[in-house]
Amino acid sequence: MNAIKHFKTITKHKILVSKLCFRIGLYKQGICHDLSKYTPTEFITGIYYYQGNKSPNSAERDKKGYSEAWLHHKGRNKHHWEYWVDFTRSGLKPAKMPIKYVLEMFCDRVAASMTYQGDKYRDTFPMVYYENGKHTYIMHPETRELLVELLKHLEKHGLDETLKYIKKTYR
């Protein structure tokens, strides 16, 4: 039963991200978004740790101390800031994300909030999610600045106006 529920959840999320990406002209990214979630490494974890109200990777991480599915996912999806963090002699160093991936990350965060919050979703939720985790993010300053700008615009102007702004300003 969890297999069906997990499939429905990730597919709903993927469709929402695709719609948002399409609205700002990111057609290829909308189509290809999160395809790795359907691979055995990620999908089986999703079934086993399915919760319905948040990512199963969190539950896997709580139980094992790490998430194999997340490690797989972030290494294949350039819209995650973690993809852009590298090791250097002086420690971890974030690379600046290309704008198209920051825009996809924005769409991903909005769609995740919509998927997990359902009817309770508000345009403030993606910023709240960001604020709750920002202390752990190793992001290039310009990447962070753009993401925060878009999340603030969403809070202040709503989704439709923010997507118009993105399309006009960044596409």
TAGIPE-V475675 format. One record per residue. OMEGA is omega in whole degrees, -180 to 180 (NA if undefined). D_FIRST is the distance of its C-alpha to the first C-alpha in whole Angstrom. Layout:
omega->OMEGA d_first->D_FIRST
omega->OMEGA d_first->D_FIRST
This chain:
omega->179 d_first->0
omega->180 d_first->4
omega->-180 d_first->5
omega->180 d_first->5
omega->180 d_first->7
omega->178 d_first->9
omega->180 d_first->10
omega->-179 d_first->11
omega->-177 d_first->13
omega->179 d_first->15
omega->175 d_first->16
omega->179 d_first->17
omega->-178 d_first->19
omega->180 d_first->20
omega->178 d_first->21
omega->178 d_first->23
omega->180 d_first->25
omega->180 d_first->26
omega->180 d_first->27
omega->178 d_first->29
omega->180 d_first->30
omega->-178 d_first->32
omega->179 d_first->34
omega->174 d_first->35
omega->178 d_first->36
omega->-172 d_first->34
omega->-179 d_first->32
omega->179 d_first->32
omega->177 d_first->30
omega->180 d_first->28
omega->-174 d_first->27
omega->-175 d_first->26
omega->172 d_first->25
omega->177 d_first->22
omega->180 d_first->21
omega->178 d_first->21
omega->-180 d_first->18
omega->177 d_first->16
omega->-179 d_first->18
omega->-178 d_first->17
omega->-178 d_first->18
omega->-175 d_first->17
omega->-179 d_first->13
omega->175 d_first->13
omega->179 d_first->14
omega->178 d_first->12
omega->-175 d_first->9
omega->-175 d_first->11
omega->-178 d_first->12
omega->178 d_first->10
omega->178 d_first->12
omega->-178 d_first->12
omega->174 d_first->16
omega->-176 d_first->17
omega->176 d_first->17
omega->179 d_first->15
omega->177 d_first->18
omega->180 d_first->20
omega->177 d_first->18
omega->180 d_first->18
omega->178 d_first->22
omega->-177 d_first->22
omega->-173 d_first->21
omega->-176 d_first->23
omega->176 d_first->26
omega->178 d_first->25
omega->177 d_first->22
omega->179 d_first->22
omega->180 d_first->20
omega->178 d_first->22
omega->177 d_first->25
omega->-175 d_first->24
omega->-175 d_first->23
omega->179 d_first->26
omega->-177 d_first->29
omega->-174 d_first->27
omega->-172 d_first->27
omega->178 d_first->31
omega->175 d_first->30
omega->-178 d_first->29
omega->-178 d_first->32
omega->178 d_first->31
omega->-171 d_first->32
omega->178 d_first->36
omega->-178 d_first->37
omega->175 d_first->39
omega->173 d_first->41
omega->179 d_first->44
omega->-179 d_first->47
omega->178 d_first->47
omega->-180 d_first->43
omega->-179 d_first->41
omega->177 d_first->42
omega->173 d_first->40
omega->177 d_first->41
omega->178 d_first->41
omega->171 d_first->38
omega->-174 d_first->39
omega->-177 d_first->39
omega->178 d_first->36
omega->174 d_first->34
omega->178 d_first->35
omega->177 d_first->34
omega->177 d_first->31
omega->176 d_first->30
omega->179 d_first->31
omega->179 d_first->29
omega->-179 d_first->26
omega->178 d_first->27
omega->-179 d_first->27
omega->177 d_first->24
omega->177 d_first->22
omega->178 d_first->23
omega->-178 d_first->23
omega->-175 d_first->19
omega->180 d_first->19
omega->178 d_first->21
omega->-178 d_first->21
omega->180 d_first->23
omega->-176 d_first->25
omega->172 d_first->26
omega->-179 d_first->29
omega->175 d_first->31
omega->-173 d_first->32
omega->179 d_first->29
omega->177 d_first->29
omega->177 d_first->33
omega->178 d_first->32
omega->178 d_first->29
omega->-178 d_first->32
omega->-179 d_first->34
omega->-176 d_first->32
omega->-170 d_first->31
omega->-179 d_first->35
omega->179 d_first->36
omega->-175 d_first->34
omega->176 d_first->34
omega->-175 d_first->37
omega->171 d_first->38
omega->-177 d_first->41
omega->-180 d_first->43
omega->175 d_first->43
omega->179 d_first->39
omega->-179 d_first->39
omega->180 d_first->41
omega->179 d_first->40
omega->-180 d_first->36
omega->177 d_first->38
omega->-178 d_first->40
omega->179 d_first->37
omega->176 d_first->35
omega->178 d_first->38
omega->178 d_first->39
omega->180 d_first->36
omega->-174 d_first->36
omega->-171 d_first->40
omega->-180 d_first->40
omega->-173 d_first->36
omega->-177 d_first->34
omega->-180 d_first->36
omega->180 d_first->39
omega->178 d_first->37
omega->175 d_first->36
omega->178 d_first->40
omega->179 d_first->41
omega->-178 d_first->39
omega->-179 d_first->40
omega->-171 d_first->44
omega->-170 d_first->44
omega->-178 d_first->42
omega->NA d_first->41
